[in-house]
Amino acid sequence: MTEEKELKEVMCTKYPVKVVNGGKGNDPKLVETKVYKKRWLILFLFTLYTGMSTFQWIQYSVITNIITRYYGVSSLSVDWTAMSFMGYYVILVFPATYLIDRWGLRWSNIIGCGVSCLGSWIKVLSVSPDRFYVTFIGHSLVAISQITVQTLPGRLAAQWFGPNQVSTATSLSIFGNQMGIALCFLLLSHLFWGVAIILSISFILILLLFDDDPKLPPSTARALQKIKQMAGRENFITPIKRLIKNKYYILLCNTYGLNVGVLNAVATLFSQIYVVHFQNSEEDAGRIGLVMIISGMIGAICFGIIIDKTHKYKEITVIVYFFSLCGQIFFAVSTNLEMRWMVYLSAVFLGFFMLAYVALGYEMCAEYTYPESEGLTAGILNVANNIYGIILVLIFGEMLEHYGDAPVHIGLCLALLIGLIMTVLTKDVQRRQDAKKSVRYQGVSQIDTNNRVQ
């Protein structure tokens, strides 16, 4: 059954509609959609708080040698502050995703921002050499909030933005994550108070201004998805079973997991790798990390716009993955040659493509799994990259300590090569685009509490 026939059947039998501009028989000719200006406010608030939350991910790993001396802990303990963001996500993502689907976009973000805000204030109390446990408690709360940070970009874009802006909106929503990492590299660990205050302001603004769904859906794809969800709420396990049987989605989870897992490993171990070749260069490492993230922001937005204009998902993803591998090789060579200017240049190149792939992964996920909930599909997708991230950090952290950085660079490049080969072998599937093309309706009008289209 085509998506158009499905939409007709559901709308005509389940939900009586008000026909706009007339229609014949049971064929609803036109139902209303609207793209609201408030979408930009919603996007800004999400970007603001996710940026301040993600800022704290590698807050300590950027200056590992300083933190180990200050708190008197091992480098592995410092690495675990970054890996906790991945570990808590893997443990909690499924129950949290279930609750997010029930809470909706508004309350999910209120709770996510509130938990991150609380964790940030706890960390304010940890500025003492004997309080590493306090900072880890606060850091853990911020880490838990990453479940909303990582799963909601695609869902927010789909619920608020029109079909020609979804990819751009997804890229901009991920902009907050990258902005946070960039600030971390730039400002290191001197903003406990500032981060806590900004997150408090963000929490208040989200509480007052953040909405769940616009009254009218912004696109036909979102309209069809919304009607199918209303046609009958499934239990939590059924869509997971469908996703497990979706071989292209499973393949994407692994290719995305390898790429972003390498990114997590590079971000976590970057300072330790850099000071091996450039002594007493912690601040320089921070600047290089900043350059890499800023170029990644630009890359994510550029490729998001290109995707919206061309819809060439497979081709662009393969290109970005290939150049991510080239960037990792360039970074490895320049670091071992100990040429600072070349390291800076390789960081720009690597960041532009590797961080752009983060946004592309969300879009590929939406295309492979439509009309499944973006929160669930993105949640499982991020489980893969967090698992890969933890494994790569643990393995390459041990390698770095015992054998130096050469085998680390080789391992990171091999991981990306495997991911590239799998990406090339993945079929170009565009279910969301196919739905938009096959459905000739403009959208679905507001649905009241009695499940009737008004």
C-alpha positions in Angstrom: 0.0 0.0 0.0 1.4 3.4 -0.9 1.8 6.2 1.6 -0.9 8.2 -0.2 -3.4 5.3 0.1 -2.5 4.8 3.7 -3.1 8.4 4.4 -6.5 8.4 2.7 -7.6 5.2 4.5 -6.6 6.5 7.9 -8.1 9.9 7.4 -11.3 8.8 5.8 -12.1 6.0 8.2 -10.6 7.2 11.5 -10.6 11.0 11.4 -13.4 13.0 9.7 -11.8 16.0 8.2 -12.9 19.4 7.2 -12.4 19.6 3.5 -10.6 22.8 2.3 -11.5 23.9 -1.3 -13.9 21.0 -1.8 -13.5 17.3 -2.4 -15.2 14.3 -3.8 -16.7 11.5 -1.7 -14.2 10.3 0.9 -11.3 12.0 -0.8 -10.0 14.9 1.3 -8.5 17.2 -1.3 -6.6 19.6 0.9 -5.9 20.0 4.6 -4.0 22.8 6.1 -0.4 23.1 7.1 1.6 26.0 8.5 5.2 26.8 9.3 5.4 29.1 12.4 7.9 31.9 13.0 8.2 30.6 16.6 10.2 27.7 15.3 13.3 29.9 15.4 12.7 30.7 19.0 12.3 27.0 19.8 15.4 26.2 18.0 17.4 29.0 19.7 16.3 27.8 23.2 17.3 24.2 22.4 20.6 25.3 21.0 21.4 27.5 24.0 20.9 24.9 26.7 22.3 22.0 24.8 25.4 24.1 24.1 25.9 24.8 27.8 25.3 21.2 28.7 27.6 19.7 26.1 30.2 22.2 27.1 30.9 20.1 30.1 31.5 16.8 28.3 35.3 17.1 27.9 35.6 19.9 30.3 38.2 18.0 32.3 39.7 15.9 29.5 40.9 19.0 27.7 43.3 19.6 30.6 43.9 16.1 31.8 47.4 16.7 33.3 46.2 19.7 35.2 43.1 17.9 36.6 45.2 14.9 37.7 47.5 17.1 39.7 44.8 19.3 41.2 42.5 16.5 42.4 45.2 13.9 42.8 43.4 11.3 40.6 44.6 9.1 37.6 44.2 10.1 34.0 41.7 7.2 33.6 39.5 8.8 36.2 39.6 12.0 34.2 38.8 10.1 31.0 35.7 8.6 32.8 34.3 12.1 33.3 34.0 12.2 29.5 33.0 8.6 29.1 30.2 9.0 31.7 28.4 11.1 29.1 28.4 8.0 26.9 27.9 5.4 29.6 24.8 6.9 31.2 23.3 7.4 27.8 23.6 3.7 26.9 22.2 2.6 30.3 19.2 5.0 30.4 18.3 5.7 26.8 15.5 3.1 26.4 13.5 4.0 29.5 14.1 7.7 28.8 13.0 7.5 25.2 9.8 5.8 26.4 9.2 8.7 28.8 10.1 11.3 26.2 7.5 9.9 23.8 4.9 10.3 26.6 6.1 13.7 27.8 6.4 15.4 24.5 8.9 17.9 23.3 8.2 20.6 25.8 8.4 18.7 29.1 11.3 16.6 27.8 13.4 19.7 27.3 12.2 21.3 30.6 13.4 18.2 32.5 16.6 17.8 30.5 17.6 21.4 31.0 16.6 21.3 34.7 18.7 18.2 35.4 21.7 19.8 33.6 21.2 23.0 35.5 21.2 21.2 38.9 24.3 19.3 37.9 26.1 22.5 37.0 25.3 24.1 40.4 26.6 21.0 42.2 29.9 21.3 40.3 30.2 24.9 41.6 30.7 23.3 45.0 33.5 21.0 43.8 36.3 23.6 43.4 38.5 22.0 46.1 41.3 19.4 45.7 39.4 16.9 48.0 36.1 17.1 46.1 36.5 15.1 43.0 33.6 13.0 44.0 31.4 16.1 44.2 32.4 17.1 40.7 31.7 13.6 39.4 28.2 13.6 41.0 27.4 17.0 39.3 29.0 15.8 36.1 26.8 12.6 36.1 23.6 14.7 36.3 24.7 16.7 33.3 25.6 13.5 31.5 22.1 12.1 32.1 20.6 15.2 30.5 22.4 14.2 27.3 19.6 11.8 26.5 17.4 14.7 25.5 20.3 16.6 24.0 21.2 13.8 21.6 17.8 12.3 20.7 15.7 15.4 20.0 17.4 17.4 17.2 15.7 15.4 14.4 12.4 15.4 16.2 12.4 19.1 16.9 13.3 19.8 13.2 10.5 17.5 12.0 7.8 18.9 14.3 8.5 22.6 13.7 10.2 23.0 10.3 9.0 22.7 6.7 10.2 20.0 4.3 12.9 22.3 2.7 14.4 23.3 6.1 14.4 20.0 8.0 18.1 19.2 7.3 19.2 22.7 7.9 17.3 22.8 11.2 18.8 19.5 12.3 22.3 20.9 11.6 21.5 24.1 13.5 20.1 22.2 16.5 23.3 20.1 16.6 25.2 23.5 16.4 24.5 23.8 20.1 26.4 20.7 20.9 29.4 21.7 18.8 29.3 25.3 20.2 29.5 23.8 23.7 32.5 21.7 22.8 34.2 24.7 21.2 33.7 26.8 24.3 35.2 23.9 26.4 38.4 24.0 24.3 38.5 27.8 24.4 37.7 28.5 28.1 38.8 25.2 29.7 37.5 24.8 33.2 37.1 28.4 34.4 33.4 28.8 33.9 31.6 26.8 36.7 29.6 29.8 37.8 29.0 31.1 34.3 27.7 27.8 32.9 25.4 27.3 35.9 24.0 30.8 35.6 23.4 30.5 31.8 21.7 27.1 32.3 19.5 28.6 35.0 18.4 31.4 32.6 17.9 28.8 29.8 15.7 26.7 32.1 13.5 29.6 32.9 13.1 30.6 29.3 12.3 27.0 28.2 9.8 26.7 31.0 8.0 29.9 29.9 8.4 29.8 26.1 9.0 26.2 24.8 6.1 24.5 23.1 5.6 20.9 22.3 4.0 20.8 18.8 2.8 23.6 16.5 -1.0 23.7 16.1 -0.6 22.8 12.4 2.2 20.4 11.2 4.8 22.1 9.0 5.0 19.4 6.2 3.2 16.6 4.5 5.7 14.1 5.8 5.1 15.2 9.4 1.3 15.2 8.7 1.3 11.5 7.7 3.6 10.6 10.6 1.3 12.4 13.0 -1.9 10.7 11.7 -0.3 7.2 11.8 0.8 7.8 15.4 -2.8 8.9 16.3 -4.3 5.9 14.5 -3.2 3.7 17.3 -0.4 4.0 19.9 1.8 1.0 19.9 3.6 -0.5 22.8 7.3 0.5 23.1 8.7 -2.9 21.9 6.9 -3.1 18.6 8.7 -0.3 16.8 12.0 -1.5 18.3 11.4 -4.9 16.7 10.8 -3.2 13.3 14.0 -1.2 13.6 16.0 -4.3 14.4 14.7 -5.9 11.2 15.6 -2.8 9.2 19.0 -3.9 7.9 19.9 -0.5 6.5 19.2 1.2 9.8 21.4 -1.4 11.6 24.2 -0.8 9.1 23.8 3.0 9.7 24.1 2.5 13.4 27.5 0.9 13.0 28.8 3.3 10.4 27.6 6.3 12.4 28.9 4.6 15.6 32.4 4.2 14.2 32.6 7.8 12.9 31.2 9.5 16.0 33.0 7.0 18.2 36.3 8.1 16.6 35.3 11.7 17.1 34.6 11.0 20.8 38.0 9.3 21.2 39.8 12.2 19.5 38.1 14.8 21.6 38.7 12.8 24.9 42.4 12.0 24.1 43.4 15.0 22.1 45.2 16.9 24.8 47.1 13.8 25.9 48.1 13.1 22.3 49.2 16.6 21.6 51.4 17.1 24.7 53.3 14.0 23.7 54.8 16.0 20.8 54.5 19.6 22.1 55.5 19.9 25.8 53.6 22.4 28.0 51.1 23.2 25.2 47.8 22.7 27.0 46.5 26.1 25.9 47.6 25.5 22.3 45.8 22.2 22.3 42.7 24.1 23.5 43.0 26.5 20.6 43.4 23.7 18.0 40.4 21.9 19.4 38.4 25.2 19.1 39.5 25.6 15.5 38.4 22.0 14.8 34.9 22.5 16.3 34.3 25.8 14.7 35.1 24.4 11.3 32.8 21.5 12.1 29.9 24.0 12.9 30.4 25.5 9.5 30.6 22.1 7.8 27.4 20.9 9.5 25.4 24.0 8.4 26.8 23.9 4.8 26.0 20.2 4.3 22.6 20.6 5.9 21.7 23.3 3.4 23.1 21.2 0.5 21.0 18.2 1.7 17.9 20.4 1.8 18.6 21.6 -1.7 19.6 18.4 -3.4 18.3 15.4 -1.3 21.4 13.5 -2.4 21.8 11.7 1.0 23.9 8.7 0.0 26.3 10.6 -2.3 27.0 13.4 0.2 27.3 11.0 3.1 29.9 8.9 1.3 31.9 12.0 0.3 31.9 13.4 3.9 32.9 10.0 5.3 35.8 9.7 2.8 37.1 13.1 3.7 36.7 12.4 7.4 39.1 9.5 6.9 41.5 11.8 4.9 41.3 14.3 7.7 42.2 11.8 10.3 45.2 10.6 8.2 46.3 14.3 7.7 46.0 14.9 11.5 48.1 11.8 12.3 50.8 12.8 9.9 51.0 16.4 10.9 51.1 15.5 14.6 54.0 13.1 14.2 55.9 15.6 12.0 55.4 18.0 14.9 54.6 21.0 12.7 52.1 23.2 14.5 50.8 25.0 11.5 50.0 21.7 9.8 48.2 20.4 12.9 46.0 23.5 12.8 45.3 23.0 9.2 44.5 19.3 9.7 42.2 20.2 12.6 40.2 22.5 10.3 40.0 19.8 7.6 39.1 17.1 10.0 36.5 19.1 11.9 34.8 20.4 8.8 33.9 16.9 7.6 33.8 14.7 10.7 31.5 17.0 12.7 29.4 17.6 9.6 28.7 13.8 9.5 27.0 14.0 12.9 24.2 16.1 11.4 24.1 13.9 8.3 23.7 10.8 10.4 20.5 12.2 11.9 19.1 12.9 8.5 20.0 9.4 7.1 18.4 7.9 10.2 15.2 9.8 9.5 15.1 8.6 5.9 15.8 5.0 6.7 13.2 4.7 9.5 10.3 7.0 8.5 7.6 7.1 9.9 9.0 5.8 13.2 9.5 8.3 16.0 12.7 10.4 15.6 13.2 10.3 19.3 13.4 6.5 19.4 15.4 6.1 16.2 17.9 8.7 17.1 18.1 7.3 20.6 19.2 3.9 19.3 21.5 5.5 16.8 23.3 7.3 19.6 23.6 4.1 21.7 25.9 2.8 18.9 28.2 5.8 18.9 28.4 5.9 22.7 29.3 2.2 22.9 31.9 2.6 20.2 33.2 5.8 21.9 33.7 4.0 25.3 35.4 1.1 23.7 37.7 3.2 21.5 38.6 5.5 24.4 39.4 2.6 26.7 41.5 0.8 24.1 43.3 3.7 22.7 43.8 5.3 26.1 45.7 2.2 27.2 47.7 2.2 23.9 48.6 5.8 24.3 49.9 5.2 27.8 52.0 2.1 27.0 52.9 2.4 23.3 52.6 6.1 22.4 50.3 7.7 19.9 51.4 6.0 16.7 49.2 2.9 17.1 46.3 5.1 18.3 46.4 7.0 15.0 46.5 3.8 13.0 43.6 2.4 15.0 41.4 5.5 14.5 42.1 5.5 10.7 41.2 1.8 10.5 37.9 2.3 12.3 37.0 5.1 9.8 38.1 2.9 6.9 35.8 0.1 8.0 32.9 2.6 8.4 33.5 4.1 5.0 33.4 0.7 3.3 30.1 -0.1 5.1 28.7 3.3 4.1 29.5 2.7 0.4 27.7 -0.7 0.6 24.6 0.8 2.2 21.6 1.3 -0.2 20.2 4.7 -0.8 16.9 4.6 1.0 14.7 7.8 1.2 11.4 6.8 2.8 10.7 10.3 4.2 11.2 11.9 0.7 9.1 9.2 -0.9 6.3 9.9 1.5 6.5 13.6 0.7 6.4 12.9 -3.1 3.5 10.4 -2.9 1.2 12.4 -0.7 -0.4 15.3 -2.5 -1.9 16.9 0.7 -0.4 20.0 2.2 -0.8 18.7 5.7 -3.1 17.9 8.6 -5.1 20.5 10.4 -5.3 20.8 14.2 -6.4 17.6 16.0 -8.5 18.1 19.1 -8.7 16.0 22.2 -11.4 13.9 20.7 -9.0 12.7 17.9 -11.0 14.6 15.2 -9.4 16.9 12.6 -10.8 20.3 12.8 
